[in-house]
Amino acid sequence: MEKIIPFTIKDLAKITNHRSGEIKFGEKMITVPKETDPVEFLKTCEAKYVLFGIPEDIGIRANFGRPGAASAWDSAIKSIANIQHNRFCKGSQLIVLGQLNVSVEMKEVEHLDFNDIDDRSKLSQLVEKIDKDVSHIIFNIIKLGKIPIVIGGGHNNSYGNIKGSALAKGRPINAINFDAHSDFRILEGRHSGNGFSYAFEEGFLKKYFIFGLHENYTSKSVLDIIKKIEDRVRYNTYDSINIRKEKDFNLEMAQALEFINDDFFGIEIDLDSIPNIACSAMTLSGFSVEQLRQFISYIAKNKNAGYLHICEGAPDLGEEKNNHLIGKLIGYLVTDFIKSNQNIV
């Protein structure tokens, strides 16, 4: 876990807005004490959830996307620290581990151009490096019986989440992805569009459900691939649920959960599925924030829900006066997950 920049009690104090008569998450969340090994601390700590940030957008750059997702962790932790600690959700259930140290890698990509073949190769190599770090950290968190809540970065980090979980469990895991895109593209070098296909190909991902694919942005080749392996990879489309009303949202959630709940699974959330959210692939049409929150609340109730990953949000790409709203949205999603999942043994 040497690649983690720890989040300290002092860091929490700086971002928590103290107010008389109120208790904020930032006053109750747990941090790893200074000079203490994170693994040893997690072993003895009673809190169930481990908050971990990945402040990078290298995988997005490698996938021809707009950079900016590196800022999501900073925005999210500031909002989460100022959520009210009360009987509905308690800050003391969360350990704030810190963030992955990607400063060197982010510096390296500043002048790389994804239109250049050589630069694209370098970008993919850096994504692979981050894959190893993420999978190592997730492995340790899950091996200790905790539930990771991962914030930030591109959807390339789904690979590290899945691999780390599978190695900790000693078997392939399942995943459900609330996303406008499949991220199941060809194995052409690592980027944010093929985290799930690489995890599947390498034997870490057993069953995969994509919830709410946008029909206009899913290639024929990806649909053809999925059709051949539909016993292990399935999807529904946003268009069939919310536009043509051929399918019912609640029934689709139930069927999706039934497909992946036979074993440990991860919940992956791509914020580009929600309209007008600043991200690398911003959309004007998509599920509402309320539907996303209902989705997380419903799926997280299952005993096999093993982690939550919220990615692709890019506060830096939004209007400056509103860039705190992505952090606020992530805070809602994190607490929705905990509220539904907290009583599961």
Secondary structure, DSSP 8 states (H G I E B T S, - for coil): -TTEEE--HHHHHHH----TT--BHHHH-EE--TT--HHHHHHH----EEEEE----HHHHTTT--S-GGGHHHHHHHHHHTSB-SSS--GGGEEEEEEE--HHHHHHHTT--TTSHHHHHHHHHHHHHHHHHHHHHHHHHHHTT-EEEEE-S-TTHHHHHHHHHHHHHTS-EEEEEE-SS------SS--TT-HHHHHHHTTSEEEEEEEEE-GGGS-HHHHHHHHHTTTTEEEEEHIIIIIS--S-HHHHHHHHHHHHTTS-EEEEEEGGGSTT--BTT--SS---HHHHHHHHHHHHTSTTEEEEEEE-B-GGGS-GGGTHHHHHHHHHHHHHHHHHHTT--
